[in-house]
Amino acid sequence: MPTLSNESEGEYMDYDDSDSENYSSTSGDSDSDGSALDAQEYRKRRNELIDRLTSLETQYSILKEQLYTEKIHHTNALLERLQSGTAEEFKKPLEELRQNMTNRIQVAGALKNFRIEAINNRHTAEKLACEQNLQNDKSLLLAELQENIEMKMRKLEEARNNARFPSYEQLLKKNRKQMMKKRKIEGCRRKPVAVKGPYVVYQLDEESIIEDWATIKKSLQLKRCLQKGSR
């Protein structure tokens, strides 16, 4: 390729020199003689110029083809070196790319581990919170059930006591009415009845007697409950 370019440059320089000489000679002749070039000489010069131009175009095409071939060869050689890993101009950038890839992989792995740990911690916290809420709900429910049961027991106890005492009051009222009827029939005071053995004489009115009887009954029931509980 350099030989062809030098030859083309030499021919181009020869052409310029001869052309300049011819032009100077013709200009001198024109100045001296004042006549134009002969038609035959003109055609000859024209053919020479055409031949030179054709030769230059041919050389340019050859050089262009050689340059293209050399570029293809250089590109293929560079590609082979890249594939084999022997291209020195690309080793450093390739090493930097690999190092960046390694760093990114490490960062991504660490980030993944941190996210997994955060998810596990959140899951554990939510689980503990749910368990605590469940225990609190159970405690509240048990306390509420116990309170309701105790309230129902108190109501049942009061209802039982209230159901017993009115019957006793009704019995006393009935006895009182019967006694009043007997007193009206007799029309006089009854004689005292002799009572043998130990006895208790109440000198209170009937309402006080009923209250005392109710207190005695409650104390007896409480005593029974305590005895059952101790057993």
Secondary structure, 3 states (H helix, E strand, C coil): CHHHHHHHHHHHHHHHHHHHHHHHHHHHHHHHCCCCCCHHHHHHHHHHHHHHHHHHHHHHHHHHHHHHHHHHHHHHHHHHHHHHCCCHHHHHHHHHHHHHHHHHHHHHHHHHHHHHHHHHHHHHHHHHHHHHHHHHHHHHHHHHHHHHHHHHHHHHHHHHHHHHHHHHHHHHHHHHHHHHHHHHHHCCCCCCCCCCCCCCCCCCCHHHHHHHHHHHHHHHHHHHHHHHHHC
